[in-house]
Amino acid sequence: QTLEIGNKYMNAKLLALSVLAALAELTGGDAPLSHFVGGGSLNADGQESHRIGDYIKVEAPKQGVEVDDTVFRILLDGRGDPNRGTSTFDSRTSPLAAYLYGAIGDDGVERSLKHVVHPMNTTNSQALLRSLPRNVVNEVVTACSKVATTRSEKLQKLAGNY
């Protein structure tokens, strides 16, 4: 059971990162992850920069969407002890992965992962985004446009295509 939970968790994280890679590819090319998810720096007012979790609405999975509750909770609330140090390569919580997992469930993640390749190119980026429900793509693109302000206009145009 632990390996199955780990596999579902990693698949949701992989999908989230791949969606971000697709958005980057379609709006100007590769960029630091923090450009799209925020955090890790201070803005001109000395406040911590906005994070994607500030704008994406993570809800409990709708009826008919099958998820592993443990995986959903770990993605949403985080793994490990929040009082112990944080990883330098990953964040403790994963609001984008939690949103995607809750919105499309295990089956949707598996379907979308068929379109995940590295490196992401335009054709694969478009296929990946088309594998997701339109409202899901629009929610993610809107949230990213509020964080990745230098690509906001391109992201908003992209939302209209899906």
ZIJOSUL-V160889 format. One record per backbone hydrogen bond with DSSP energy under -0.5 kcal/mol. NH is the residue of the N-H (numbers start at 1). CO is the residue of the C=O. Records with the same first field share a line. If there is no record, write none. Layout:
NH=CO + CO
//
This chain:
5=1
6=2
7=3
8=4
9=5
10=6
11=7
12=8
13=9
14=10
15=11
16=12
17=13
18=14
19=15
20=16
21=17
22=18
23=19
24=20
25=21
26=22
27=23 + 24
28=25
29=24
35=32
36=32 + 33
37=33
38=34
39=50
43=47
46=43
49=41
52=37
54=51
55=52
56=52
58=56
59=57
62=102
65=62
66=64
67=65
69=67
72=68
73=69
74=70
75=71
76=72
77=73
78=73 + 74
79=92
82=80
84=81
94=75
98=94
99=95
100=96
101=97
102=98
103=99
104=100
105=101
106=66
108=104
109=105
110=106
111=107
112=108
113=109
114=110 + 111
115=112
116=113
117=115
125=121
126=122
127=123
128=124
129=125
130=126
131=127 + 128
132=129
136=133
137=133
138=134
139=135
140=136
141=137
142=138
143=139
144=140
145=141
146=142 + 143
147=143 + 144
148=144
149=147
151=148
152=149
155=151
156=152
157=153
158=154
159=155
160=156
161=158
162=159
//
